[in-house]
């Protein structure tokens, strides 16, 4: 994907946002996302398919984050939907960042958010976690 036109970028961002904020995943949404993300989307779906992603929710605040298992043994990446952050090397190295250039972990988090069968672990707000 090579898009340099700013106006085009803004439109694509709007499209991605509306696709990812849909209430349920449909074939049409999947096809549209595939047209935009191509290989990254396939990798994200594999992450979901292999159940390599877990959502953690803090109670009672309802703050949440995702942890995605990497392919290498013991590698885990923290994904925050608020603030668009991922702890993986691909995210760190993608520069300059555009608003819709998600890594496969972020995309998997966003897709999982749309699907109902997500694996959720609830944590107390008082718990301190280091990832
Ligand atoms: Zn990532």
Backbone and ligand atoms as CSV (ligand in chain L), in Angstrom:
chain,resi,resn,atom,element,x,y,z
A,1,UNK,N,N,0.854,-1.193,0.000
A,1,UNK,CA,C,0.000,0.000,0.000
A,1,UNK,C,C,0.888,1.241,0.000
A,2,UNK,N,N,0.680,2.114,-0.953
A,2,UNK,CA,C,1.488,3.318,-1.007
A,2,UNK,C,C,0.585,4.518,-1.268
A,3,UNK,N,N,0.202,5.193,-0.211
A,3,UNK,CA,C,-0.716,6.319,-0.330
A,3,UNK,C,C,-0.039,7.568,0.219
A,4,UNK,N,N,0.102,8.567,-0.645
A,4,UNK,CA,C,0.802,9.769,-0.196
A,4,UNK,C,C,-0.131,10.968,-0.103
A,5,UNK,N,N,-1.258,10.880,-0.762
A,5,UNK,CA,C,-2.178,12.015,-0.773
A,5,UNK,C,C,-2.900,12.154,0.566
A,6,UNK,N,N,-2.821,13.332,1.170
A,6,UNK,CA,C,-3.358,13.531,2.513
A,6,UNK,C,C,-4.879,13.397,2.556
A,7,UNK,N,N,-5.544,13.952,1.548
A,7,UNK,CA,C,-7.003,13.868,1.517
A,7,UNK,C,C,-7.443,12.411,1.426
A,8,UNK,N,N,-6.709,11.673,0.628
A,8,UNK,CA,C,-7.001,10.255,0.492
A,8,UNK,C,C,-6.818,9.547,1.833
A,9,UNK,N,N,-5.747,9.884,2.527
A,9,UNK,CA,C,-5.488,9.311,3.846
A,9,UNK,C,C,-6.652,9.510,4.798
A,10,UNK,N,N,-7.174,10.734,4.828
A,10,UNK,CA,C,-8.256,11.057,5.737
A,10,UNK,C,C,-9.485,10.223,5.423
A,11,UNK,N,N,-9.775,10.079,4.136
A,11,UNK,CA,C,-10.948,9.287,3.752
A,11,UNK,C,C,-10.763,7.823,4.139
A,12,UNK,N,N,-9.573,7.306,3.881
A,12,UNK,CA,C,-9.318,5.907,4.192
A,12,UNK,C,C,-9.428,5.676,5.696
A,13,UNK,N,N,-8.932,6.633,6.472
A,13,UNK,CA,C,-9.023,6.528,7.930
A,13,UNK,C,C,-10.490,6.468,8.366
A,14,UNK,N,N,-11.325,7.323,7.751
A,14,UNK,CA,C,-12.755,7.324,8.078
A,14,UNK,C,C,-13.381,5.976,7.751
A,15,UNK,N,N,-12.995,5.439,6.605
A,15,UNK,CA,C,-13.547,4.147,6.185
A,15,UNK,C,C,-13.134,3.046,7.166
A,16,UNK,N,N,-11.845,3.034,7.508
A,16,UNK,CA,C,-11.354,2.020,8.450
A,16,UNK,C,C,-12.074,2.142,9.791
A,17,UNK,N,N,-12.209,3.383,10.264
A,17,UNK,CA,C,-12.886,3.590,11.545
A,17,UNK,C,C,-14.313,3.080,11.527
A,18,UNK,N,N,-15.032,3.351,10.442
A,18,UNK,CA,C,-16.423,2.907,10.408
A,18,UNK,C,C,-16.496,1.392,10.253
A,19,UNK,N,N,-15.544,0.804,9.509
A,19,UNK,CA,C,-15.529,-0.654,9.387
A,19,UNK,C,C,-15.284,-1.309,10.740
A,20,UNK,N,N,-14.321,-0.756,11.478
A,20,UNK,CA,C,-13.925,-1.376,12.738
A,20,UNK,C,C,-14.869,-1.050,13.890
A,21,UNK,N,N,-15.784,-0.094,13.685
A,21,UNK,CA,C,-16.717,0.217,14.764
A,21,UNK,C,C,-18.077,-0.437,14.526
A,22,UNK,N,N,-18.168,-1.300,13.519
A,22,UNK,CA,C,-19.422,-2.019,13.271
A,22,UNK,C,C,-19.710,-2.964,14.433
A,23,UNK,N,N,-20.982,-3.254,14.636
A,23,UNK,CA,C,-21.371,-4.085,15.766
A,23,UNK,C,C,-21.088,-5.569,15.561
A,24,UNK,N,N,-21.071,-5.967,14.318
A,24,UNK,CA,C,-20.766,-7.375,14.070
A,24,UNK,C,C,-19.944,-7.518,12.798
A,25,UNK,N,N,-19.197,-8.600,12.741
A,25,UNK,CA,C,-18.353,-8.852,11.584
A,25,UNK,C,C,-19.181,-9.490,10.480
A,26,UNK,N,N,-19.163,-8.876,9.307
A,26,UNK,CA,C,-19.854,-9.471,8.163
A,26,UNK,C,C,-18.837,-9.757,7.062
A,27,UNK,N,N,-19.247,-10.527,6.074
A,27,UNK,CA,C,-18.360,-10.836,4.949
A,27,UNK,C,C,-17.936,-9.561,4.218
A,28,UNK,N,N,-18.882,-8.619,4.093
A,28,UNK,CA,C,-18.576,-7.363,3.400
A,28,UNK,C,C,-17.484,-6.584,4.125
A,29,UNK,N,N,-17.591,-6.525,5.438
A,29,UNK,CA,C,-16.584,-5.808,6.234
A,29,UNK,C,C,-15.235,-6.494,6.103
A,30,UNK,N,N,-15.283,-7.811,6.180
A,30,UNK,CA,C,-14.054,-8.586,6.080
A,30,UNK,C,C,-13.368,-8.362,4.732
A,31,UNK,N,N,-14.163,-8.349,3.666
A,31,UNK,CA,C,-13.609,-8.125,2.329
A,31,UNK,C,C,-13.000,-6.731,2.203
A,32,UNK,N,N,-13.705,-5.743,2.746
A,32,UNK,CA,C,-13.205,-4.371,2.677
A,32,UNK,C,C,-11.903,-4.239,3.460
A,33,UNK,N,N,-11.861,-4.843,4.646
A,33,UNK,CA,C,-10.637,-4.792,5.449
A,33,UNK,C,C,-9.496,-5.531,4.760
A,34,UNK,N,N,-9.866,-6.616,4.091
A,34,UNK,CA,C,-8.840,-7.389,3.388
A,34,UNK,C,C,-8.231,-6.577,2.252
A,35,UNK,N,N,-9.076,-5.771,1.590
A,35,UNK,CA,C,-8.583,-4.927,0.504
A,35,UNK,C,C,-7.600,-3.886,1.021
A,36,UNK,N,N,-7.808,-3.445,2.256
A,36,UNK,CA,C,-6.949,-2.407,2.831
A,36,UNK,C,C,-5.696,-3.020,3.474
A,37,UNK,N,N,-5.890,-4.089,4.229
A,37,UNK,CA,C,-4.775,-4.612,5.039
A,37,UNK,C,C,-4.101,-5.850,4.460
A,38,UNK,N,N,-4.782,-6.525,3.550
A,38,UNK,CA,C,-4.155,-7.642,2.844
A,38,UNK,C,C,-3.526,-8.653,3.813
A,39,UNK,N,N,-2.195,-8.823,3.730
A,39,UNK,CA,C,-1.500,-9.853,4.507
A,39,UNK,C,C,-1.669,-9.649,6.024
A,40,UNK,N,N,-1.673,-8.401,6.443
A,40,UNK,CA,C,-1.802,-8.123,7.878
A,40,UNK,C,C,-3.117,-8.658,8.419
A,41,UNK,N,N,-4.184,-8.547,7.611
A,41,UNK,CA,C,-5.488,-9.042,8.052
A,41,UNK,C,C,-5.466,-10.572,8.188
A,42,UNK,N,N,-4.845,-11.256,7.230
A,42,UNK,CA,C,-4.738,-12.719,7.311
A,42,UNK,C,C,-4.023,-13.118,8.598
A,43,UNK,N,N,-2.943,-12.409,8.908
A,43,UNK,CA,C,-2.177,-12.719,10.121
A,43,UNK,C,C,-3.004,-12.449,11.376
A,44,UNK,N,N,-3.790,-11.384,11.343
A,44,UNK,CA,C,-4.643,-11.056,12.487
A,44,UNK,C,C,-5.695,-12.137,12.707
A,45,UNK,N,N,-6.274,-12.613,11.614
A,45,UNK,CA,C,-7.303,-13.647,11.725
A,45,UNK,C,C,-6.703,-14.962,12.239
A,46,UNK,N,N,-5.455,-15.208,11.850
A,46,UNK,CA,C,-4.765,-16.401,12.372
A,46,UNK,C,C,-4.567,-16.307,13.873
A,47,UNK,N,N,-4.212,-15.117,14.334
A,47,UNK,CA,C,-4.027,-14.889,15.776
A,47,UNK,C,C,-5.319,-15.212,16.523
A,48,UNK,N,N,-6.450,-14.747,15.966
A,48,UNK,CA,C,-7.746,-14.983,16.594
A,48,UNK,C,C,-8.115,-16.467,16.510
A,49,UNK,N,N,-7.879,-17.050,15.330
A,49,UNK,CA,C,-8.218,-18.446,15.094
A,49,UNK,C,C,-7.459,-19.374,16.038
A,50,UNK,N,N,-6.201,-19.053,16.277
A,50,UNK,CA,C,-5.377,-19.898,17.146
A,50,UNK,C,C,-5.497,-19.507,18.615
A,51,UNK,N,N,-6.428,-18.603,18.900
A,51,UNK,CA,C,-6.680,-18.149,20.275
A,51,UNK,C,C,-5.400,-17.664,20.954
A,52,UNK,N,N,-4.670,-16.862,20.222
A,52,UNK,CA,C,-3.426,-16.319,20.764
A,52,UNK,C,C,-3.644,-14.943,21.395
A,53,UNK,N,N,-4.907,-14.549,21.550
A,53,UNK,CA,C,-5.196,-13.211,22.066
A,53,UNK,C,C,-6.154,-13.298,23.253
A,54,UNK,N,N,-5.852,-12.555,24.299
A,54,UNK,CA,C,-6.705,-12.533,25.488
A,54,UNK,C,C,-6.985,-11.083,25.861
A,55,UNK,N,N,-8.246,-10.818,26.184
A,55,UNK,CA,C,-8.594,-9.481,26.648
A,55,UNK,C,C,-8.610,-9.472,28.171
A,56,UNK,N,N,-8.002,-8.479,28.758
A,56,UNK,CA,C,-8.033,-8.307,30.212
A,56,UNK,C,C,-8.856,-7.066,30.531
A,57,UNK,N,N,-9.778,-7.231,31.462
A,57,UNK,CA,C,-10.593,-6.088,31.873
A,57,UNK,C,C,-10.413,-5.855,33.366
A,58,UNK,N,N,-10.119,-4.621,33.715
A,58,UNK,CA,C,-10.027,-4.258,35.129
A,58,UNK,C,C,-11.409,-3.888,35.647
A,59,UNK,N,N,-11.750,-4.419,36.819
A,59,UNK,CA,C,-13.013,-4.069,37.447
A,59,UNK,C,C,-12.739,-3.350,38.756
A,60,UNK,N,N,-13.527,-2.351,39.128
A,60,UNK,CA,C,-14.751,-1.917,38.430
A,60,UNK,C,C,-14.535,-0.858,37.355
A,61,UNK,N,N,-13.320,-0.481,37.045
A,61,UNK,CA,C,-13.131,0.671,36.158
A,61,UNK,C,C,-13.424,0.362,34.694
A,62,UNK,N,N,-13.438,-0.955,34.324
A,62,UNK,CA,C,-13.660,-1.364,32.934
A,62,UNK,C,C,-12.548,-0.961,31.986
A,63,UNK,N,N,-11.397,-0.557,32.528
A,63,UNK,CA,C,-10.269,-0.328,31.636
A,63,UNK,C,C,-9.816,-1.682,31.102
A,64,UNK,N,N,-9.357,-1.696,29.872
A,64,UNK,CA,C,-9.007,-2.997,29.306
A,64,UNK,C,C,-7.766,-2.919,28.438
A,65,UNK,N,N,-7.157,-4.054,28.236
A,65,UNK,CA,C,-6.058,-4.163,27.279
A,65,UNK,C,C,-6.037,-5.584,26.732
A,66,UNK,N,N,-5.306,-5.767,25.666
A,66,UNK,CA,C,-5.164,-7.095,25.068
A,66,UNK,C,C,-3.735,-7.569,25.200
A,67,UNK,N,N,-3.579,-8.870,25.366
A,67,UNK,CA,C,-2.244,-9.468,25.303
A,67,UNK,C,C,-2.266,-10.501,24.180
A,68,UNK,N,N,-1.335,-10.339,23.244
A,68,UNK,CA,C,-1.246,-11.251,22.108
A,68,UNK,C,C,0.043,-12.059,22.221
A,69,UNK,N,N,-0.089,-13.365,22.104
A,69,UNK,CA,C,1.097,-14.213,22.109
A,69,UNK,C,C,1.794,-14.128,20.764
A,70,UNK,N,N,3.102,-13.927,20.776
A,70,UNK,CA,C,3.879,-13.913,19.544
A,70,UNK,C,C,4.212,-15.331,19.116
A,71,UNK,N,N,4.790,-15.441,17.928
A,71,UNK,CA,C,5.131,-16.764,17.430
A,71,UNK,C,C,6.336,-17.354,18.163
A,72,UNK,N,N,7.238,-16.471,18.601
A,72,UNK,CA,C,8.377,-16.990,19.340
A,72,UNK,C,C,7.948,-17.351,20.756
A,73,UNK,N,N,8.574,-18.362,21.296
A,73,UNK,CA,C,8.227,-18.854,22.613
A,73,UNK,C,C,8.353,-17.730,23.646
A,74,UNK,N,N,7.353,-17.622,24.488
A,74,UNK,CA,C,7.352,-16.646,25.583
A,74,UNK,C,C,7.235,-15.194,25.141
A,75,UNK,N,N,7.042,-14.923,23.841
A,75,UNK,CA,C,6.880,-13.531,23.447
A,75,UNK,C,C,5.410,-13.145,23.548
A,76,UNK,N,N,5.162,-12.058,24.239
A,76,UNK,CA,C,3.806,-11.535,24.397
A,76,UNK,C,C,3.828,-10.040,24.135
A,77,UNK,N,N,2.779,-9.554,23.485
A,77,UNK,CA,C,2.724,-8.135,23.189
A,77,UNK,C,C,1.477,-7.512,23.794
A,78,UNK,N,N,1.690,-6.388,24.438
A,78,UNK,CA,C,0.589,-5.648,25.044
A,78,UNK,C,C,-0.008,-4.702,24.009
A,79,UNK,N,N,-1.324,-4.758,23.857
A,79,UNK,CA,C,-2.022,-3.888,22.915
A,79,UNK,C,C,-3.055,-3.045,23.632
A,80,UNK,N,N,-2.983,-1.743,23.439
A,80,UNK,CA,C,-3.983,-0.847,24.007
A,80,UNK,C,C,-4.824,-0.269,22.882
A,81,UNK,N,N,-6.138,-0.446,22.977
A,81,UNK,CA,C,-7.001,0.128,21.940
A,81,UNK,C,C,-7.085,1.639,22.106
A,82,UNK,N,N,-7.146,2.099,23.361
A,82,UNK,CA,C,-7.112,3.541,23.607
A,82,UNK,C,C,-5.674,3.994,23.440
A,83,UNK,N,N,-5.446,4.899,22.523
A,83,UNK,CA,C,-4.097,5.395,22.333
A,83,UNK,C,C,-3.347,4.646,21.262
A,84,UNK,N,N,-3.968,3.601,20.715
A,84,UNK,CA,C,-3.350,2.868,19.614
A,84,UNK,C,C,-1.884,2.528,19.890
A,85,UNK,N,N,-1.677,1.632,20.814
A,85,UNK,CA,C,-0.308,1.232,21.153
A,85,UNK,C,C,-0.147,-0.274,21.035
A,86,UNK,N,N,1.017,-0.713,20.559
A,86,UNK,CA,C,1.363,-2.123,20.620
A,86,UNK,C,C,2.842,-2.227,20.981
A,87,UNK,N,N,3.169,-3.229,21.749
A,87,UNK,CA,C,4.538,-3.380,22.223
A,87,UNK,C,C,5.452,-4.122,21.271
A,88,UNK,N,N,4.982,-4.452,20.083
A,88,UNK,CA,C,5.794,-5.286,19.186
A,88,UNK,C,C,6.802,-4.450,18.380
A,89,UNK,N,N,7.844,-5.098,17.863
A,89,UNK,CA,C,8.858,-4.394,17.066
A,89,UNK,C,C,8.271,-3.742,15.807
A,90,UNK,N,N,7.299,-4.403,15.169
A,90,UNK,CA,C,6.717,-3.852,13.938
A,90,UNK,C,C,6.067,-2.502,14.208
A,91,UNK,N,N,5.387,-2.397,15.364
A,91,UNK,CA,C,4.744,-1.132,15.709
A,91,UNK,C,C,5.780,-0.051,15.982
A,92,UNK,N,N,6.818,-0.415,16.722
A,92,UNK,CA,C,7.891,0.544,17.045
A,92,UNK,C,C,8.582,1.037,15.784
A,93,UNK,N,N,8.769,0.146,14.821
A,93,UNK,CA,C,9.553,0.480,13.634
A,93,UNK,C,C,8.739,1.114,12.514
A,94,UNK,N,N,7.411,1.123,12.634
A,94,UNK,CA,C,6.614,1.717,11.567
A,94,UNK,C,C,6.634,3.226,11.709
A,95,UNK,N,N,7.253,3.869,10.747
A,95,UNK,CA,C,7.413,5.306,10.856
A,95,UNK,C,C,7.541,5.900,9.458
A,96,UNK,N,N,6.890,6.990,9.134
A,96,UNK,CA,C,5.987,7.713,10.011
A,96,UNK,C,C,4.666,6.967,10.165
A,97,UNK,N,N,4.034,7.152,11.295
A,97,UNK,CA,C,2.789,6.446,11.547
A,97,UNK,C,C,1.615,7.160,10.888
A,98,UNK,N,N,0.773,6.398,10.255
A,98,UNK,CA,C,-0.492,6.950,9.814
A,98,UNK,C,C,-1.562,6.351,10.724
A,99,UNK,N,N,-2.711,6.972,10.754
A,99,UNK,CA,C,-3.708,6.602,11.746
A,99,UNK,C,C,-4.317,5.226,11.530
A,100,UNK,N,N,-4.112,4.654,10.355
A,100,UNK,CA,C,-4.750,3.367,10.102
A,100,UNK,C,C,-3.736,2.266,9.835
A,101,UNK,N,N,-2.439,2.561,10.023
A,101,UNK,CA,C,-1.448,1.528,9.746
A,101,UNK,C,C,-1.232,0.653,10.983
A,102,UNK,N,N,-2.199,-0.210,11.251
A,102,UNK,CA,C,-2.119,-1.047,12.430
A,102,UNK,C,C,-1.221,-2.250,12.185
A,103,UNK,N,N,-0.562,-2.704,13.238
A,103,UNK,CA,C,0.164,-3.968,13.143
A,103,UNK,C,C,-0.853,-5.096,13.322
A,104,UNK,N,N,-0.413,-6.335,13.082
A,104,UNK,CA,C,-1.366,-7.441,13.120
A,104,UNK,C,C,-1.969,-7.643,14.509
A,105,UNK,N,N,-1.227,-7.263,15.566
A,105,UNK,CA,C,-1.757,-7.410,16.928
A,105,UNK,C,C,-2.877,-6.409,17.188
A,106,UNK,N,N,-2.658,-5.163,16.745
A,106,UNK,CA,C,-3.691,-4.144,16.927
A,106,UNK,C,C,-4.942,-4.490,16.133
A,107,UNK,N,N,-4.701,-4.950,14.902
A,107,UNK,CA,C,-5.830,-5.322,14.059
A,107,UNK,C,C,-6.586,-6.500,14.686
A,108,UNK,N,N,-5.846,-7.472,15.211
A,108,UNK,CA,C,-6.473,-8.615,15.874
A,108,UNK,C,C,-7.281,-8.155,17.091
A,109,UNK,N,N,-6.751,-7.187,17.849
A,109,UNK,CA,C,-7.471,-6.653,19.013
A,109,UNK,C,C,-8.776,-5.996,18.584
A,110,UNK,N,N,-8.689,-5.207,17.514
A,110,UNK,CA,C,-9.870,-4.494,17.045
A,110,UNK,C,C,-10.917,-5.465,16.485
A,111,UNK,N,N,-10.441,-6.506,15.798
A,111,UNK,CA,C,-11.368,-7.500,15.259
A,111,UNK,C,C,-12.009,-8.301,16.401
A,112,UNK,N,N,-11.192,-8.638,17.394
A,112,UNK,CA,C,-11.707,-9.387,18.540
A,112,UNK,C,C,-12.779,-8.582,19.263
A,113,UNK,N,N,-12.546,-7.277,19.337
A,113,UNK,CA,C,-13.500,-6.381,19.975
A,113,UNK,C,C,-14.868,-6.450,19.278
A,114,UNK,N,N,-14.845,-6.691,17.961
A,114,UNK,CA,C,-16.089,-6.755,17.187
A,114,UNK,C,C,-16.776,-8.108,17.313
A,115,UNK,N,N,-16.012,-9.120,17.670
A,115,UNK,CA,C,-16.580,-10.471,17.714
A,115,UNK,C,C,-17.032,-10.778,19.144
A,116,UNK,N,N,-17.981,-11.693,19.251
A,116,UNK,CA,C,-18.552,-11.946,20.571
A,116,UNK,C,C,-17.851,-13.041,21.368
A,117,UNK,N,N,-17.075,-13.847,20.672
A,117,UNK,CA,C,-16.504,-15.014,21.337
A,117,UNK,C,C,-15.122,-14.752,21.914
A,118,UNK,N,N,-14.908,-13.519,22.373
A,118,UNK,CA,C,-13.569,-13.209,22.866
A,118,UNK,C,C,-13.307,-13.830,24.234
A,119,UNK,N,N,-12.084,-14.143,24.441
A,119,UNK,CA,C,-11.652,-14.690,25.715
A,119,UNK,C,C,-11.305,-13.522,26.638
A,120,UNK,N,N,-12.018,-13.411,27.755
A,120,UNK,CA,C,-11.848,-12.265,28.638
A,120,UNK,C,C,-11.401,-12.717,30.023
A,121,UNK,N,N,-10.404,-12.066,30.544
A,121,UNK,CA,C,-9.964,-12.308,31.908
A,121,UNK,C,C,-10.203,-11.036,32.705
A,122,UNK,N,N,-10.874,-11.175,33.838
A,122,UNK,CA,C,-11.181,-10.010,34.650
A,122,UNK,C,C,-10.159,-9.853,35.769
A,123,UNK,N,N,-9.689,-8.648,35.965
A,123,UNK,CA,C,-8.698,-8.358,36.996
A,123,UNK,C,C,-9.222,-7.268,37.910
A,124,UNK,N,N,-8.738,-7.278,39.140
A,124,UNK,CA,C,-9.108,-6.209,40.056
A,124,UNK,C,C,-8.290,-4.968,39.764
A,125,UNK,N,N,-8.897,-3.790,39.940
A,125,UNK,CA,C,-8.187,-2.533,39.768
A,125,UNK,C,C,-6.996,-2.425,40.707
A,126,UNK,N,N,-7.059,-3.143,41.815
A,126,UNK,CA,C,-5.993,-3.015,42.807
A,126,UNK,C,C,-4.746,-3.816,42.439
A,127,UNK,N,N,-4.924,-4.693,41.451
A,127,UNK,CA,C,-3.800,-5.535,41.061
A,127,UNK,C,C,-2.787,-4.738,40.242
A,128,UNK,N,N,-1.526,-4.899,40.576
A,128,UNK,CA,C,-0.474,-4.247,39.795
A,128,UNK,C,C,0.080,-5.256,38.803
A,129,UNK,N,N,0.151,-4.854,37.550
A,129,UNK,CA,C,0.625,-5.778,36.534
A,129,UNK,C,C,1.802,-5.179,35.774
A,130,UNK,N,N,2.817,-5.959,35.583
A,130,UNK,CA,C,3.885,-5.533,34.675
A,130,UNK,C,C,3.955,-6.520,33.525
A,131,UNK,N,N,3.905,-5.995,32.321
A,131,UNK,CA,C,3.956,-6.868,31.140
A,131,UNK,C,C,5.258,-6.624,30.420
L,1,ZN,ZN,ZN,1.924,-5.338,17.304
